[in-house]
Amino acid sequence: MFKTIITYGLLAGLIVCVPLFSIILFVGCDANSVWSMAIGYLTMLIALSTVFVAIKHIRDTMRGGVIGFWPALGIGLAVSAVAGVFYVLAWDLTCKIGHIDFADSYAKAMIDGQKAKGVSGPALAKLTADMDAFKIQYANPLWRWPMSFMEIFPVGVLVSLISAGLLRNPRLFPARPTA
């Protein structure tokens, strides 16, 4: 079961990281745009469909076609965690190779967005100070890595809950008998 979890977790990690790496390094996508976030989360959802496949594989090959909700959820969360670790490493590598200062560009986008809304004076000064503090925090990997992990893991939790709920029913996509 451990091998299956690692295999499907790495597959999900590859599915989410190859587009991330490619788009950011070769196309120069703006990481703060609504479209890049939508594409990112859609890619995560597609990648984490491996959670469903992993649970089904374990249910059909190792558990005789039956799995309970909690064991299925545990498998899904484990696959999601492996994918999340892979995502964190890929994001860090992408930023280093591409010389991307995400914290700085994010801070500038937030400040510019508030300026465009007409915010000025003490409110803008507070936001600028908050963004300066964010840049310092983001430079610390012990802060940045969990934040990056929390981008993908909630998607994995959602997919795991849905998959566990569906696949606990042995009549849903039953195993095919071998000839």
N, C-alpha and C positions, 0 to 999 in steps of 0.2 A: 504494500500500500504506500509506503514511503517513496518508493521509486516512482510510482504513478503520480503522487502529489508533486514531487520535484519536476518530473517531466512536463506535466501540464502547467505548472507554475512558470517554468522557464519558457515554455511555448507562449504563454500569455505575455510574459515579459518581453519576448522578442517581437510579438505582434504589436505591442504598444510602443516599444522603443525604436524600432526601425523607422517608422514614420516620423516620430519625434525628432530623432537624430537627423534624418534626411531633410525634413522641412526646415528645421531651424538652421542647419549648416549650409544647405544648398540653395534654398529659396529665400532665406532671411526673413522668415515669418515674424511678425510683431507678436511677441508673447503676451502682450496686454490687450490685444483686440478681442472683441466678442467672438469673431469667427475662429480665431486660433483656439480659444477656449472650447468652443463648441466642437470643433474637429478633434481636439484633444480628448474630451470626454466621450465622444462617439467612438474614437479609437479604443479607449479604455473599455467601453462597454463591449465592443466587438472582441477585444482580446480576452476579456474575462468570461466570454461565452465558453471558454475552455473549462470553467468551473463546472458547468452543466455536464459537459462531456466526461470530465474526470469522475464526477459522482456517478454517472450512469455506468461508466466503465467498471468502477469498483463494485457497484451494485450487481452488475450482470456477471462479472467474472470471478469475484472473490466472495460474494455474499449470497450466491444462489438466486439472484433476481429480486432480492428484498433488502431494503435498507430503511432504517428509522429516520425520523426528522433530525434528531440531534447528531447521530454519526454523520449524516449527509452534510449538515451544517458545519461540523468540524472539518470535514474534508474540504468543503468550499472555502472556509476561512483560511485553511492551511495553504491551499493553492493561491488564494488572493494575497496572502502574506509573502509567499515566494515571488509572485509577480510584482508586488510592491517594493520589495528589496531590489529586484532587478531594475525597476523603474527609477528608484532613487539613485542607484549607481549610474544608470544611463543618463539621467538628467545632469548629475554632477560632471560626468565625462563630457557631455555635450557642451556644457557651459565652459569647461576648461579648454577643450579643443577649439571651440568657436570663439574664445575670448569674449564671452557674453557676460555682462554685468547685469544680471536680471534685477537685482535689488535696486540698482541705480535707475534702470529704465522704468521699473514699476513705480518707484518713488516719483520720478519726473512725470509719469503719466497721471498719477493721482493728484499731484500738485497742479499740473496744467488743467486737469479736469475741473478742479475746484475754482481755479482762476477763471475758466470759461463760464462758470456759473455765477461769477461776480463776487466770489468770496475774497475778502481782503482783510488787512489789519490783524488783530489778535487771533482770529480764527485761522487765517492762513499761516501765521507764525507758529501756531500750535501744531498744525498739520505738518509743516516743514520740520519741526522738531521731532514729531512722531516718526516721520519718514527717515530722518537721520538716525534715530534709534533703531528703526527697522533695518537699515543698511548695516549697522554694527552687529545686530543680532544675526542677520542672514549670513554674515561672513563666518560665523561660528558653525562648523559642521554638526555639532551636537544639537544645535537649534534647527539648522537648515534641513538635515536629513529627516527628522520626524515630521517637519512641515511638508516636505515633498511626499513622504509616505502617506500623509493624510489627504493628499490630492486623489490618490488612486484607491486606497483601502475602503473608504465608504462605498464606492461603486462595487467593490468586491463583496462587501457585506450584503448589499442589496441583491446582487446576483446570487449569492450563496443562499440567502433566505428564500428567494423565489425558487431556485433550483431544488433545494431541500424539500420545500413544500410540494413541489410537483413530483419529484422522483421518489418520494416515500410511497407513492401509489405504484405498485408493481405492474399494473395494467397499462400505465403510461409508457410508451416506447418499450415494450417488453423485449427481452433478449431473444434473438433469433436462434432457433434450434440449429445445432451444427449437424451437417449431413454425414 
